[in-house]
Amino acid sequence: MFGHKAKGNYAYAVARVKAKKAYLIGNDTYQKMLLMSLPEISRYISECGYMKEITELTSKFDGVDLIEHATYMNMARVLRSILNSTNGELHDTLAKYLEKWDIWNLKVILRGKSFGLDADGIREDLIPAGNLDSTFLNKLVSLETGEEVLDHCKNIGKVIPVEVIETYNKENNLAIIEDFLDKYRYEQLLSSINPLSKPTQLYQDFIRREIDITNIETILKLKMEGVYGNNIMKYIIPGGKDISKKLVVRLANAETLSATVDDLAQLSFYEDIKEALDTNTKSLKDVMIGMKKYKMKKTQSFSYLHPLSIIPIIDYMIRKENEVNNIRIIARGIESGLDKDIIGGLLVI
């Protein structure tokens, strides 16, 4: 499947992302950015590939808002340009992966409608990096209610089951819709992967481990909020690689983060979160950062093993998203007056 040139322009697409990867901001540069003011960061990132977006938005935003909107806009354009440069099977597979941003945008729109935000306020947080272009997203934004948005989703094949909508209306809880969309996205993504070759097997395993990481994040976040047991189980996404239902139940029922350590030690990414779990504070933030580092480490190692596959493209996309997140963390931290060491500890590098 992957690596078969007749089924997609793998060599061209991988060469493109390899060239783009060389321009990603390096770890040492983040340390320099921690010493900059917000205007200095804006100028600096404009020299690192964000100039078009900084220039376009400078009359509308300033400070941290300029940095955030410019980085999001740039990422959306870069990811869509990669997708648009592919063809055949590669294009279809990559489009399915990028549906994560379609789900992101649907959530943003639904939340905006729920909180009564105006169209401009909602539109500013959209990231049109998936299959839904700005024209379609603007149509959704223009609709009056969340119910109309959900109904319009039928036009793109995203049909929310009646029982899900009824439960959402009854409980007035948007998390019900968001939970369905997350599960729907991974179900569709896994069903689109045909693991007939080593690269596709690795890609499938990567997605399944991403589900594991998402589930662990959900369990730990809810646990910190005092939610346990069956109230956690209903949010678990099926299809993970290493986490059995039995293990999920034990993790969900554990009353503290400390009580999960022995069970978490069974997971493939345990070594990447072990240090955070061994500390007295057992910081959830550090656990999350460890899992993100694990994800990037795996895609990088897989991309070396299978250079003419979708994996190097996914690896670049994850690193591009991480770059944007790091820039935004630095900008928000500086604006908030956080200590440089604290900001640095939040970065995934």
C-alpha positions in Angstrom: 0.0 0.0 0.0 2.3 2.7 1.2 5.5 3.3 -0.8 3.9 2.1 -4.1 4.5 5.0 -6.4 1.5 4.1 -8.7 -0.8 4.6 -5.8 0.5 8.1 -4.9 3.3 10.6 -5.4 5.2 9.5 -2.3 8.7 10.5 -3.3 7.6 14.0 -4.2 5.4 14.5 -1.1 8.1 13.2 1.2 10.8 15.3 -0.4 8.5 18.4 0.1 8.0 17.8 3.8 11.7 16.9 4.3 12.5 20.4 2.9 9.9 22.0 5.1 11.1 20.1 8.2 14.5 21.7 7.8 12.9 25.1 8.5 11.1 24.1 11.7 12.2 26.1 14.8 15.0 24.3 16.7 15.0 23.6 20.4 17.8 26.1 21.1 15.7 28.9 19.4 12.9 28.4 21.8 15.3 29.3 24.6 16.2 32.5 22.8 12.5 33.3 22.3 11.9 33.1 26.1 14.1 36.2 26.4 12.2 38.2 23.8 9.3 40.6 24.1 6.0 39.9 22.2 6.9 42.4 19.4 10.3 40.7 19.1 8.7 37.3 18.9 6.4 38.6 16.1 9.3 39.9 14.2 11.3 36.8 14.7 8.7 34.3 13.6 8.0 36.4 10.5 11.6 35.7 9.6 11.0 31.9 10.2 8.2 31.3 7.7 5.3 33.3 9.2 5.8 36.6 7.4 2.8 36.4 5.1 0.4 35.7 8.0 2.0 38.4 10.3 1.7 40.9 7.5 -1.9 40.0 6.7 -3.1 40.2 10.3 -1.0 43.0 11.8 -3.7 45.6 11.1 -6.3 43.5 12.9 -4.4 42.0 15.9 -1.4 42.8 18.0 0.6 41.3 20.8 -0.2 37.7 21.7 -3.4 37.7 19.6 -1.4 38.5 16.5 1.1 35.6 17.2 -1.7 33.1 17.9 -3.8 33.9 14.9 -0.8 34.1 12.5 0.6 30.7 13.7 -2.7 29.0 13.3 -3.3 30.5 9.9 0.1 29.5 8.8 -0.3 25.9 10.0 -3.6 25.5 8.3 -2.1 26.8 5.0 0.9 24.5 5.2 -1.0 21.4 6.0 -3.6 22.0 3.3 -0.8 22.7 0.8 0.8 19.4 1.6 -2.6 17.6 1.1 -3.3 19.4 -2.1 0.2 18.4 -3.5 -0.6 14.7 -3.1 -2.6 12.4 -5.3 -4.1 8.9 -5.4 -4.2 6.6 -2.4 -1.7 8.9 -0.5 -4.1 11.8 -0.9 -7.1 9.8 0.4 -5.2 8.5 3.4 -3.8 11.8 4.3 -7.2 13.5 4.0 -8.6 10.9 6.4 -5.9 11.8 8.9 -6.5 15.5 8.5 -10.1 15.1 9.5 -8.9 15.8 13.0 -9.1 19.5 12.1 -12.6 19.1 10.7 -13.6 17.7 14.1 -11.7 20.5 15.8 -13.6 23.2 13.7 -17.0 21.6 14.3 -16.3 21.7 18.1 -15.2 25.3 17.9 -18.4 26.3 16.0 -20.7 24.3 18.3 -19.0 25.8 21.4 -19.3 29.3 19.9 -23.0 28.8 19.3 -23.5 27.4 22.7 -21.8 30.4 24.4 -23.5 32.9 22.2 -20.3 34.2 20.4 -20.7 36.2 17.3 -19.6 34.9 13.9 -16.3 36.8 13.9 -15.4 35.5 17.4 -16.0 31.9 16.2 -14.2 32.4 12.9 -11.0 33.6 14.6 -10.5 30.2 16.3 -11.0 28.0 13.2 -8.1 26.1 11.7 -9.1 25.1 8.1 -6.3 22.5 7.8 -8.6 19.6 7.0 -11.0 18.7 4.3 -13.6 21.4 5.1 -12.4 24.6 3.4 -13.1 28.1 4.7 -16.1 28.5 2.4 -17.9 25.6 4.0 -16.8 26.5 7.5 -18.1 30.1 7.0 -21.5 28.5 6.0 -21.6 26.6 9.3 -20.6 29.7 11.2 -23.4 31.7 9.6 -26.1 29.3 10.8 -28.1 30.4 13.8 -28.0 27.4 16.2 -25.9 24.4 17.0 -28.8 22.2 15.9 -28.6 23.7 12.4 -24.9 23.1 12.3 -25.4 19.5 13.3 -28.1 19.1 10.6 -25.9 20.7 8.0 -23.1 18.2 8.8 -25.2 15.6 7.0 -24.0 17.2 3.8 -20.5 16.0 4.5 -21.4 12.6 5.6 -21.1 13.3 9.3 -24.5 12.2 10.5 -25.0 12.5 14.3 -27.3 9.7 15.5 -30.7 10.8 16.6 -30.2 9.3 20.1 -27.0 11.3 20.6 -28.7 14.6 19.6 -31.7 13.7 21.9 -29.4 13.1 24.8 -27.5 16.3 24.0 -30.8 18.3 23.9 -32.0 16.7 27.1 -28.9 17.2 29.2 -27.7 20.4 27.4 -24.2 19.0 27.6 -22.0 19.6 24.5 -19.5 17.0 25.8 -21.9 14.4 24.5 -21.6 15.6 20.9 -17.8 16.2 21.2 -17.4 12.6 22.6 -19.3 11.2 19.7 -17.2 13.2 17.2 -13.9 12.0 18.7 -15.0 8.4 18.6 -16.4 8.8 15.1 -13.2 10.2 13.8 -11.0 7.4 15.1 -13.5 4.7 14.0 -13.4 6.1 10.5 -9.6 6.6 10.5 -8.9 3.0 11.6 -11.4 1.6 9.1 -9.6 3.4 6.3 -6.2 1.7 7.0 -5.5 -1.6 5.3 -2.4 -3.0 7.1 -1.1 -5.1 4.2 2.5 -3.8 4.4 4.9 -3.0 7.2 4.5 0.8 6.8 0.7 0.5 7.0 1.0 -1.8 10.0 3.2 0.8 11.7 0.8 3.6 10.8 -2.2 1.7 12.2 -0.2 1.0 15.4 0.6 4.6 15.6 -3.0 5.7 15.4 -4.0 3.0 17.9 -1.4 4.2 20.4 -2.6 7.8 19.8 -6.0 6.5 20.9 -4.3 5.0 24.0 -2.7 8.4 24.8 -6.0 10.2 24.2 -7.7 7.8 26.6 -5.0 8.1 29.3 -5.3 11.9 29.0 -9.1 11.7 29.4 -8.8 9.4 32.4 -6.2 11.5 34.2 -8.0 14.8 33.5 -11.3 13.5 34.7 -9.6 11.9 37.8 -8.1 15.3 38.7 -11.7 16.7 38.5 -13.0 14.0 40.9 -14.6 11.9 38.2 -14.3 8.1 38.5 -15.6 4.7 37.3 -18.4 4.5 34.8 -18.5 8.3 34.5 -15.1 8.0 32.9 -15.8 4.8 30.9 -18.4 6.4 28.7 -15.7 8.8 27.3 -13.2 6.0 26.4 -12.4 5.7 22.7 -12.3 2.1 21.4 -9.5 0.7 19.2 -6.4 1.4 21.3 -3.2 -0.7 21.0 -2.0 -1.5 24.5 -4.8 -0.6 26.9 -7.3 -3.4 27.4 -10.8 -2.8 28.7 -9.8 -4.4 32.0 -6.9 -2.0 32.4 -9.1 1.0 31.5 -11.5 -0.1 34.3 -8.7 -0.3 36.8 -7.4 3.1 35.8 -10.9 4.7 35.8 -11.6 3.3 39.3 -8.3 4.4 40.8 -9.0 7.3 43.2 -5.7 9.2 42.8 -3.0 9.7 40.2 -0.6 7.8 42.5 -2.9 4.8 42.5 -2.5 4.5 38.7 1.3 4.2 38.6 1.6 0.4 38.7 -1.0 0.0 35.9 0.6 2.7 33.8 3.9 0.9 34.1 2.6 -1.7 31.7 2.3 0.8 28.8 4.8 1.2 26.0 5.2 4.9 26.7 5.7 4.4 30.5 9.4 5.3 30.3 8.5 8.7 28.8 6.1 9.6 31.8 8.0 7.7 34.5 9.9 10.7 35.8 6.7 12.8 36.1 5.0 9.9 38.0 7.9 9.4 40.3 8.0 13.0 41.6 6.2 13.9 44.8 3.9 16.3 43.0 3.0 13.8 40.2 2.2 16.6 37.8 -0.5 15.9 35.2 1.1 18.5 33.0 4.4 16.7 32.9 2.7 13.4 32.2 0.9 15.0 29.2 4.2 16.5 27.9 5.9 13.1 28.3 3.2 11.4 26.1 3.5 14.1 23.4 7.3 13.5 23.3 6.7 9.8 23.0 4.4 10.3 20.0 6.9 12.5 18.2 9.7 10.0 19.0 7.8 7.1 17.5 6.8 8.9 14.2 10.4 10.0 13.8 11.8 6.5 14.2 9.2 5.1 11.9 9.9 7.7 9.3 13.6 6.7 9.2 12.6 3.0 8.7 10.1 3.7 5.9 11.1 7.0 4.2 8.7 6.5 1.2 5.5 6.2 3.1 2.9 8.4 4.7 4.8 8.2 8.0 7.4 11.0 7.3 4.5 13.3 6.3 2.6 12.6 9.5 5.8 13.1 11.4 6.3 16.6 9.9 2.6 17.5 10.5 2.9 16.6 14.2 6.1 18.6 14.5 4.6 21.6 12.7 1.6 21.5 15.1 4.1 21.2 18.1 6.0 24.2 16.8 2.9 26.3 16.7 1.9 25.2 20.2 5.3 26.0 21.6 5.3 29.5 20.1 1.8 30.1 21.5 2.9 28.8 25.0 5.9 31.2 25.0 3.8 34.1 23.9 1.0 33.5 26.4 3.5 32.9 29.2 5.4 36.1 28.5 2.1 38.1 28.4 1.1 36.6 31.7 4.4 37.4 33.3 5.3 33.8 34.1 8.9 32.9 35.1 11.0 31.8 32.1 11.7 28.4 33.7 8.1 27.7 34.2 7.3 28.6 30.5 10.2 26.4 29.4 8.9 23.5 31.4 5.6 23.7 29.4 7.3 23.3 26.0 7.5 20.0 24.2 11.1 19.9 22.9 
